[in-house]
């Protein structure tokens, strides 16, 4: 038996009840985007409007909304969800920020940022000048060259996410992504931001290792399903 709500505040409460206060669901819906949320004793799911009817599920027996054209499923990996086909997996990580003193260079030269994105991560989700961005940060290698960059953005949900995390190929394996991730969280804390989240592909083990070393925790592991 499922309960249903269209109220984001109630849905946030349900997410905390089922998943704990520190959860990934809060990042993905806002009062203006939430269509419906559903809960049972051990599961939670929701639907938001946008380019897709997009959903998230948590737990072993969530409500499956037939309106979905895209859904991220946590805890199950069937071949299909409703009429949606399995595509790829991702994980969501987060950190409660603190004044750790981790260093970070706040970047102002967007030509320098764009050059790294163009060469090393041309499909990055966020580019300089986006309306959601709060700041770009970076760390340099031993030669003083900008080697690893990321941006902190504020999603429509009001939650803050680290995105477009890139380390130059020739500088990988030196711990720079760990320093960058720790620095982003520390600087966010100085701005009064309590939490930072991020998404990462499930097969990107090097990035996951860097985030763990920087103090981030895995909040969920999802499989994406799309309408073919």
Order of alpha helices (4+ residues) and beta strands (2+ residues): beta-alpha-beta-beta-beta-beta-beta-beta-beta-alpha-beta-beta-beta-alpha-beta-alpha-beta
